[in-house]
Amino acid sequence: ISRSKELSRIANKTDIQRRLPGYYMRLGFGLHYGWAIECTIGSTRKIDASYLSPHVNLSSRLEAATKQYGVEILLSEDTLLLLSPAVQDLLRMVDRVTVKGSIKPMELYTFDVPVCVSRGGTLGLDINVSDTTLNADEFFKLVPPSTDQNFRQQFALAMDFYIGGPDGSQADWNTARVLMEECLVQRPADGPALAILEYMQTAANADGSTPASWQGYRSLDKK
């Protein structure tokens, strides 16, 4: 979408930019792995294909949550486990949550999609990201994440202090806040860092410390 010259031409029309300054088109993707039942719903006049499963609902919630975290892709922990270690190293965990209909905490991950040159990024318009002949190593050499390894390690350290282990007992939100703010020095508009800081601001004690009720995850109740 971001590399489409035609969509870019439409989005940059004077009338559109006058009403919505800085407007551009983007899509969000929620990726989850699990079973589903494929079926048809309707009548003899009209039949639609559908997929019924709590895993389908979870994928939909992840897609909606991309706006909350300011990312283009959110992957569930189950999806991460399907990937090779090399690809897992390119992702970063952005939160640990429960979703509606489930009480099991789940880690959320993202791949920091590189920005194309038309929006001031580094991803060239001549790169064919749909080339099915490329293996994973070749693909990610052409399309590396927009964050470097040092940033992802810094963010992971901040997340460790935010989550505080399996039960949250080791969490130190004051330290997590300092580390997250250091991440923002490198990437001022980083969506995951802004989302975690916003949540800590609303849920922390008056002195900014970790609340006693913290168990290492939060409820993802927005959709």
N, C-alpha and C positions, 0 to 999 in steps of 0.2 A: 504494500500500500504506500509506504513512505517513499518508495523508489519509482512510483508511477508518474511519468511526466504529465499525463493527461489529468490525473487527480490533482497534482501539484498546480497545474494551470488553473483548474477550477477553484481550488482553495485560495489561490492568490488573486482572484478577481477583486477589483477595487471595491465593489459593493459588499462583498462578503467580508473583506478585511476591515472595511469601515464599521460594519456592525459587530464583527467579532475579531478585534485586533489580535494578530498572532495565530489565528485559526489554522490548524492543519488536521489531516485525517489520520487516525490511528485505530488499531484493533487490539483487543485484549484476548488472551488465550488461557484457559484453565485446563491443565493436563492431569488426569488421574487414571489409575489402572484398577480394573475390577470387573466383575461379571455384570452382564445385562441380558435382559430378555428382549429379543427382537420380535415385534408383533405388528399386526395391522389393526387399526381402529377406524370405525366408520360404519357405513351402511352399503347397500347395494348401489347407491348412487355415487358415493364418494368414499374412498378408502385412503388412509394415510399410513405410512410406515412410522413406527415409533419404537423407542427403546426405554424399557422400564427397569429401573434399578436405583438403589440409593447412591450408587457410584456415579450415575448420570447426574443426579441432583448435586452431588458434591462437585463434579466438574463445572456445573453451572455456577455454583457459589464461588469457586476459585476464579472463574472468568470475571464475575462481578467484582471480586475483591482486587483485581488488578488495578482498578481505579483507586481503591483505598490505599494501596501501597505504591502507586505511581509507577508501575512496571507494565511491560507488555506481555509477560509470560509468568504464570505461577504454576509450579509443579508440586504435587503432593509427595510425601515421603515414599509412598508405594511406587510412584513413578521413578523417583530417584534411584531406587534399588534395581531398576531394570537397566540402568546406564552403566557404562564402563567406568572404572576408577578415573581414567583420564578425563572423561567428560564430567564426572562428578566434581572434579577439582576446578572446573570452570564455573560452577554454580555457587551460589551463596544462600545460606539459610536466612530468611527474613522474619520468621516468627514461629511460634509454637502455639497452636490454637485448638479449640474444639469448635465444631460447627453444629448447626441445628440438626437434631435427630441423632446425635452421637455424643457419647461422653468420653471417648478415647482421644487424648491429645495427639495432634498430628503436626509434624514439622512442615513448613512451607519453604519452597526454594524458588529462586529465579535465575534466569540467564540474562545478563545485562546486554540486551540487544544493541549492537553498534548503530550509531546514527549515520544516515546516508549523507553524502556531500551536499545534497540540495538543502539540508537543514544545518549545515555547518559541521557535519561529522566527517568521518574518515572512510565510510563504506562507499566504494565507487559504484557508479551506475552500470559499469560494464561487467560486474561480477554476477555470474549466473548462480544464484543461491538455490535454484531448483534442479541443478545438475545431479541426476541420480547415479552417475558413475563415480562420484566422489565418496571415499570412505570417511569415517568420522574425523580422522587426523587431518585429511586433506581439506575437509569442509571447514573445520575450526581454524585452520591456518588462513583460509580466505576470509572467514567471518569470526574473528576473535571477539570475546566479550569487550564491552567498552570500558570495563574496569580492569586494572592490573592486579597482579597477585598480591602486592603489598597492601593495596586498598582492601581486597577481600579478606586478607588476614587481620587487618585492623578492625574491620567490621565484625568478623567472627569473634574476635576477642571481646568487643563490646556486647555482642549477643550472649557470650558466656556469662558475663556479669549480669546481664538483664534476666536471663532465664534462671541461672543459679542451680543447675543440675536437674535430675529427674523430678525432684519434688519441690524445687524452688528455694530450698533452705539456704543455699549458698549465694543467693542473689545479692548484688550490691548495686542498687540503682543509681546512687550518686556517682560511682565510678563508671557505670555504663553510660550515664548521661555525658560525662566528660569525654569519653571515648567516641560516642556518637557525634558529639559536636566537633571533634577533631576530624571525623569522617566528612562532615559537612564543609570543613575548610577545603578539602580536596574536591568534593563534589557538592556545591551549595544546593543543588536542586535534587539531591538523591532522595527518591521517594520512600524507600524502606526506612532510612534513617529518620526522615521527617515523621513517618507514621509511628515509629517506636517512641520517639521523643514526645510526640503529641499524646500517646497513650500514657506514658509514664507521668507526664505533667498532670493528667486528670486523675490517675489512680494512686499516685504516690502519697505518702504522709506529708504533713505540712512542711517538714524539713527536707523533703525530697527523697527520703529513705524508702526502702521497700516495704509495702504494707504487709501486715502480719498474715493476711488472707492469701497472699501470693503463693501459688503452688507450681510455678514454672510454666504456666500457660494461661491464655485468656480466651474468652468466648468471642468468636468471630460472628457477631450478630448483625452486621450490616450486609445488605444484599442489593 
